[in-house]
């Protein structure tokens, strides 16, 4: 449109406000971008009475990559509180066996529902209103957005403090020593106070729901339909219940997006519901339901909770393929760029473990959020000319 039909004097004030707003948004005025070398990472825990308090920066301890196109941003230290002595609302395997027994439905819940030791957040399989309430693998975040998960298995959503994982965090699993044919290491906490593990359960079994395996919940090595497993595991932990991030991942850490992600047989890849409750006297973050009546202990007799310690920067992440080439700095604690790693659970023949990996879809173009905003601004400017 020419200036004779739309006088510049009327357009300019609106255009100025519009561009100022866009520049403000593009600059991320209320948040900072996480360092790409892992040096922005911080994580600590304290256990006081019945409460475990976790403080973290929401910046991972490894390289990351923008693919979807949101940057990992943070706006200061975050703090959440979870039960140090987690409770189950209903005792025994039958009390956590079905979705009707869950205390928190995550099938339509976005945002943080747990925290990994790498300071990345745990998100449920829900990918947002675009895909709707999760009814199965087909509309899960892993299937819909797996081609935007970076080499460590995670990505960011809009806004700050949102670097998160819907499936196995491969860099964290490698750092904590995931081995083939072995129970996965603990990798974080669910918001109801129960531990999170990788894809392997008792005896190194690849965890799947009992619905998929045909096993009996509470007896066989399989999970309920929410990804939870009931039973004491001597030598693993002192809890009676725990969650698994289901689906083995065979990862060459230099691939962005990650090359291999679990398919439908391992759904849900992150919990679709929680079964713990918030005990009386504990302040629980993240909307954990309060216990009612007389809940059962979620831990064995003689249990004493221990605070986990901060990890070092994961220097074996493939920095060369990270955001902007991810240079390694003195502040990161890494002396040089890594050539990457191959997760120990990868088959020796290099075939991978998940032929139907959703991450092999066409990768999304890499754009930063700022670039998209500025592109919109330019388009509007042209329209006003």
Secondary structure by P-SEA (a helix, b strand, c coil): cccccccaaaaaaaaaaaaaaaaaaaacccccccccccccccccccccccbbbbbbcccccbbbbbccccccccccbbbbbcccbbbbcccccccccccccccccccccccccccccccbbbbcccccccccccccccccccccccccccccccccccccccccccccaaaaaaaacccccccccccccccccccccccccccccccccccccccccccccccccccccccccccccccccccccccccccccccccccccccccccccccccccccccccccccccccccccbbbbccccbbbbbbbbbbcccccccccccccccccccccccccccccccccccccccccccccccccccccccccaaaaaaaaaaaaaaaac
